[in-house]
Amino acid sequence: MNQIRIHGRGGQGNVTLAQLIAMAAFYEGKFTQAFPNFGVERKGAPVVAFTKISDQFIRNRQQIYKPDFIIVQDPSLINVIDVLEGADQDTTIIVNSSNQDICSNYKAKVYCVPVLDIALKIIGKPIINTSMLGAFAKIYGQIGLTSIKKAIKINLGKKLGQELIDKNIKALEEAYKTTEV
């Protein structure tokens, strides 16, 4: 089983990112779970979301304490909470940042990907979850772009117009293309 923990702030689309990863993996024939962990926090407060992906039915519904992947959508959280809790040398960490210095301080596999820059350039707004999804998919290597695009269209299709769907898919593709593995 692959366990993914997503750290971000309320309003950044952390829960949606967890759901999109799970949906895309489901379309690849995997068993999945996606769920958030937050209380009465408001926009801007730290939020954690989780995704589990497995070849077998997932019975365990608890939070993820030993993640295989940690996604940090807001790098300012690194100094606020312990985003690396439970991580070891086999954990892969993906940080929304163009500052490679942030990524050189860890013993684990760390990828700094400027998903905010990609989102601002393509979408025109700081909507980073689909860009981060592209970076994650490239690094993870087990979810195809066809499944991810299908998840975006189904999950976000009713919330966003076709123009925003197209921009989100373009941001996804750009992050996928520019992420170096």
C-alpha positions as CSV (number, residue, x, y, z in Angstrom):
1,M,0.0,0.0,0.0
2,N,1.2,3.5,-0.8
3,Q,0.2,6.1,1.8
4,I,0.2,9.8,1.0
5,R,-0.1,12.7,3.5
6,I,-0.8,16.2,2.2
7,H,-0.1,19.3,4.2
8,G,-1.4,22.7,3.2
9,R,-3.6,25.5,4.4
10,G,-7.4,25.7,4.3
11,G,-8.5,26.9,0.9
12,Q,-5.5,25.5,-1.1
13,G,-7.4,22.4,-2.3
14,N,-5.7,19.8,-0.1
15,V,-8.8,17.7,0.2
16,T,-9.5,18.0,-3.5
17,L,-6.0,16.9,-4.2
18,A,-6.3,13.9,-2.0
19,Q,-9.6,13.0,-3.8
20,L,-8.1,13.5,-7.3
21,I,-5.2,11.2,-6.5
22,A,-7.6,8.6,-5.2
23,M,-10.0,8.9,-8.2
24,A,-7.1,8.7,-10.7
25,A,-5.7,5.6,-9.0
26,F,-9.1,4.1,-8.9
27,Y,-9.4,4.5,-12.7
28,E,-6.1,2.7,-12.9
29,G,-7.7,-0.3,-11.2
30,K,-6.5,0.3,-7.6
31,F,-8.3,0.4,-4.3
32,T,-8.2,3.8,-2.7
33,Q,-9.2,6.0,0.2
34,A,-9.1,9.8,0.5
35,F,-10.0,11.7,3.6
36,P,-9.2,15.0,5.5
37,N,-8.3,15.7,9.0
38,F,-9.3,19.1,10.3
39,G,-11.6,20.6,12.9
40,V,-13.2,24.0,12.8
41,E,-10.2,25.6,11.1
42,R,-10.8,28.5,8.8
43,K,-9.3,29.4,5.5
44,G,-5.5,29.7,6.0
45,A,-5.2,27.3,8.9
46,P,-3.1,24.2,8.6
47,V,-5.0,21.2,7.1
48,V,-3.9,17.6,6.5
49,A,-5.5,15.2,4.0
50,F,-4.7,11.6,3.3
51,T,-4.8,9.2,0.4
52,K,-4.2,5.5,0.4
53,I,-3.6,3.4,-2.8
54,S,-3.4,-0.4,-2.8
55,D,-3.8,-3.4,-5.1
56,Q,-6.0,-5.0,-2.4
57,F,-9.1,-3.8,-0.5
58,I,-8.1,-1.3,2.2
59,R,-9.7,-2.1,5.5
60,N,-7.7,0.3,7.7
61,R,-9.3,3.7,7.9
62,Q,-6.9,5.4,10.3
63,Q,-4.7,8.4,9.6
64,I,-1.3,7.9,8.0
65,Y,1.5,7.9,10.6
66,K,4.3,6.5,8.4
67,P,3.8,8.0,5.0
68,D,5.4,6.9,1.8
69,F,4.8,10.3,0.3
70,I,4.5,13.7,1.9
71,I,3.2,16.6,-0.2
72,V,3.7,20.1,1.2
73,Q,1.5,22.6,-0.7
74,D,2.5,25.5,1.6
75,P,6.2,25.6,2.4
76,S,5.7,28.1,5.3
77,L,4.2,25.1,7.2
78,I,7.6,23.6,7.5
79,N,8.4,26.1,10.2
80,V,5.0,25.8,11.9
81,I,4.2,22.1,12.2
82,D,6.2,18.9,11.9
83,V,5.3,18.0,8.3
84,L,7.9,15.3,8.4
85,E,6.4,13.4,11.4
86,G,6.7,9.7,10.7
87,A,9.0,10.1,7.7
88,D,12.1,8.1,7.2
89,Q,14.8,7.8,4.5
90,D,12.4,5.9,2.2
91,T,9.7,8.7,2.3
92,T,9.4,10.9,-0.8
93,I,8.7,14.5,-0.1
94,I,7.3,17.0,-2.6
95,V,7.4,20.6,-1.7
96,N,5.8,23.5,-3.5
97,S,8.9,25.7,-3.9
98,S,11.4,26.9,-6.4
99,N,13.9,27.4,-3.5
100,Q,16.2,24.4,-3.8
101,D,17.7,25.3,-0.4
102,I,14.6,24.1,1.3
103,C,14.9,20.7,-0.4
104,S,18.6,20.2,0.5
105,N,18.1,20.0,4.2
106,Y,16.5,16.6,4.3
107,K,17.9,13.1,4.2
108,A,14.9,11.7,2.4
109,K,14.1,12.0,-1.3
110,V,12.9,15.6,-1.7
111,Y,11.6,17.3,-4.8
112,C,11.1,21.0,-5.0
113,V,8.6,21.8,-7.7
114,P,7.4,25.4,-8.3
115,V,3.7,24.5,-8.7
116,L,2.6,28.0,-7.6
117,D,4.6,29.6,-10.4
118,I,3.0,27.1,-12.9
119,A,-0.5,27.8,-11.6
120,L,-0.1,31.6,-11.7
121,K,1.3,31.4,-15.2
122,I,-1.3,29.1,-16.6
123,I,-4.4,29.5,-14.4
124,G,-3.8,33.1,-13.4
125,K,-4.7,32.3,-9.8
126,P,-2.8,30.5,-6.9
127,I,-4.8,27.3,-7.4
128,I,-2.0,24.8,-7.0
129,N,-3.6,21.4,-6.4
130,T,-3.8,20.4,-10.1
131,S,-0.2,21.5,-10.7
132,M,0.9,19.5,-7.6
133,L,-1.1,16.6,-8.9
134,G,1.0,16.7,-12.1
135,A,4.3,16.7,-10.1
136,F,3.1,13.9,-7.8
137,A,2.0,11.8,-10.8
138,K,5.4,12.1,-12.5
139,I,7.3,11.3,-9.3
140,Y,4.9,8.4,-8.3
141,G,4.9,7.0,-11.8
142,Q,1.9,4.7,-11.3
143,I,-1.0,6.9,-12.4
144,G,-1.4,7.8,-16.0
145,L,-2.3,11.3,-17.3
146,T,-5.5,9.9,-18.9
147,S,-6.8,8.7,-15.5
148,I,-5.8,12.0,-13.9
149,K,-7.6,14.1,-16.6
150,K,-10.7,12.0,-16.2
151,A,-10.6,12.5,-12.4
152,I,-10.3,16.3,-12.9
153,K,-13.1,16.4,-15.4
154,I,-15.5,14.4,-13.2
155,N,-14.6,15.9,-9.9
156,L,-14.3,19.5,-10.9
157,G,-16.5,19.5,-14.0
158,K,-19.6,20.7,-12.2
159,K,-17.7,23.3,-10.0
160,L,-15.7,24.9,-12.8
161,G,-16.5,25.9,-16.3
162,Q,-14.8,24.3,-19.3
163,E,-12.2,27.1,-19.6
164,L,-11.0,26.6,-16.0
165,I,-11.0,22.8,-16.5
166,D,-8.8,23.3,-19.6
167,K,-6.4,25.6,-17.7
168,N,-6.2,23.1,-14.8
169,I,-5.3,20.3,-17.2
170,K,-2.7,22.5,-18.9
171,A,-1.2,23.3,-15.5
172,L,-1.2,19.6,-14.6
173,E,0.6,18.8,-17.9
174,E,3.1,21.5,-17.4
175,A,4.0,20.4,-13.9
176,Y,4.2,16.8,-15.1
177,K,6.5,17.8,-18.0
178,T,8.8,20.0,-15.9
179,T,9.2,17.8,-12.9
180,E,12.6,16.1,-12.9
181,V,12.7,12.6,-11.5
